[in-house]
């Protein structure tokens, strides 16, 4: 997964927001880990985003066999 965070959008995007330069590209081999890192880079708590929070909690699908603490950012 790759996140293009070079220029983001602040406000009511995508049509009524304001461009915000972030200069960031995030990539990884697991989509949940990439979303977690992107969320963290923006200063948000992943526990407030249901899709990410539930990805780590799902017992039925075993989508992530790792915790956010095990993600290495280089």
C-alpha positions in Angstrom: 0.0 0.0 0.0 1.2 3.5 -0.8 -0.2 6.8 0.5 0.5 9.9 -1.5 0.6 12.6 1.1 2.6 15.2 -0.8 -0.3 17.6 -0.9 -3.3 16.9 1.2 -6.6 18.6 1.8 -7.8 20.4 4.9 -11.4 21.2 5.6 -14.4 20.0 3.6 -12.5 18.2 0.8 -12.3 17.1 -1.8 -14.2 19.9 -3.6 -14.3 22.6 -0.9 -11.1 22.2 1.1 -7.7 23.9 1.1 -4.5 22.3 -0.2 -2.0 21.6 2.5 1.6 20.7 1.7 2.7 17.6 3.8 5.5 16.3 1.6 5.0 12.8 2.8 4.8 9.4 1.0 4.0 6.3 3.2 4.3 2.8 2.0 4.3 -0.7 3.5 3.3 -4.3 2.9 0.2 -4.4 5.1 -2.7 -1.9 4.5 -3.7 -1.7 8.1 -0.1 -0.8 9.2 0.1 1.8 6.5 -3.2 3.4 7.6 -2.0 3.4 11.2 1.3 5.1 10.3 -0.5 7.7 8.1 -3.0 8.4 10.9 -0.2 8.7 13.4 1.7 11.1 11.1 -1.3 13.3 10.9 -1.5 13.5 14.7 -4.7 11.4 15.1 -5.3 8.6 17.5 -6.2 5.4 15.6 -8.6 4.4 18.3 -10.9 7.2 17.1 -11.1 5.8 13.6 -13.4 2.7 13.6 -11.9 1.1 10.4 -8.4 1.0 11.9 -9.4 0.3 15.5 -11.7 -2.6 14.4 -9.0 -4.0 12.1 -6.9 -4.7 15.1 -9.8 -6.0 17.2 -11.3 -8.5 14.7 -11.1 -12.0 16.1 -13.1 -13.6 13.2 -10.9 -12.7 10.3 -7.4 -12.4 12.0 -6.6 -9.5 9.6 -3.6 -8.3 11.6 -1.4 -10.7 13.4 0.5 -7.7 14.9 -0.1 -4.8 17.2 0.5 -1.1 16.4 3.5 -1.3 18.8 5.2 -3.8 16.5 5.2 -1.5 13.5 8.6 -0.2 12.5 8.9 3.1 10.8 12.0 3.8 8.8 
